[in-house]
Every structure is written in structure tokens, then in C-alpha cells.
Amino acid sequence: MCVKLKMSEGEINEDEWSFFLRGGLVLDRSTQPVKPPFDWITTTAWDNITELEKNLPSTFSGIPNAITLNPKEW
């Protein structure tokens, strides 16, 4: 109920909420940025990270690159 109220107030974006509930789905990894060789990023996590950038670019543009270039910060 709280989420629906926040959505009606414009505080929660419906696309972001949907992604939060379902995560990202990658059907073709050939176009996906290569997963960095860090043990703490699973393939599923990397799928979600790259799909965040793809589906919600206004909020998450550049996040795969930022993680790859600054792994200690993440």
C-alpha cells in the first residue's frame, strides 16, 4: 500500500519498481558488456547491473563501467 501511495505521489517510478520486483533478464549476452573478473559479482548480478543501465538509463547510465573501473568503491 505504501508503494502505491508513493507511486501516486510521483515519488516511485513504475519502471524502477517493476525492475526492483523482477530484475533484469538478458536473452543475448553477446551484446552485453563483459563481466569483470571479480568474485563478488555473480553472472545474475552482472545481468541486473547491465539491464539497469539499458532499461533505466536516466538513473543508471554508466554503472557497469563505473563498477569495472572502480571495484574497490563498490
C-alpha positions in Angstrom: 0.0 0.0 0.0 2.9 2.4 0.8 4.4 1.8 -2.6 1.1 2.6 -4.4 0.8 5.8 -2.4 4.4 6.8 -3.2 3.7 6.0 -6.9 0.6 8.2 -7.0 2.6 11.0 -5.4 5.3 10.5 -8.1 8.0 9.5 -5.6 8.4 6.0 -7.0 8.8 5.4 -10.7 6.8 2.5 -12.1 9.6 1.3 -14.3 12.1 1.3 -11.4 9.6 -0.5 -9.2 9.0 -3.2 -11.8 12.7 -3.7 -12.2 13.1 -4.0 -8.5 10.4 -6.7 -8.3 11.5 -8.7 -11.4 15.2 -7.9 -12.0 16.8 -7.9 -15.4 16.6 -10.6 -18.0 19.3 -11.0 -20.5 18.4 -13.1 -23.5 21.5 -12.4 -25.6 24.8 -11.9 -23.7 26.8 -11.3 -26.9 25.8 -7.6 -26.8 26.3 -7.3 -23.0 29.5 -5.7 -21.6 31.9 -8.4 -20.5 31.6 -9.3 -16.8 34.6 -8.2 -14.9 36.6 -10.9 -13.2 35.5 -10.1 -9.6 34.4 -12.9 -7.4 31.8 -10.8 -5.7 29.8 -10.2 -8.9 27.8 -13.2 -10.0 26.5 -13.6 -13.5 23.0 -12.9 -12.3 24.2 -9.7 -10.6 26.0 -8.6 -13.7 22.9 -9.2 -15.8 20.9 -7.0 -13.4 23.6 -4.3 -13.5 23.7 -4.2 -17.3 20.0 -4.3 -17.6 19.7 -1.4 -15.1 21.7 0.8 -17.5 19.8 -0.5 -20.5 16.3 -0.1 -19.1 16.7 2.9 -16.8 19.4 5.0 -18.4 18.4 8.3 -16.8 19.2 6.9 -13.4 21.8 4.2 -14.1 23.8 5.3 -17.1 27.4 4.2 -16.9 27.0 1.9 -13.9 28.7 -1.2 -15.5 31.7 0.9 -16.5 31.9 2.6 -13.0 31.9 -0.9 -11.3 34.6 -2.2 -13.7 36.8 0.8 -13.3 36.3 1.3 -9.5 35.7 -2.2 -8.0 37.0 -1.3 -4.5 34.5 1.5 -4.2 31.7 -0.9 -5.0 
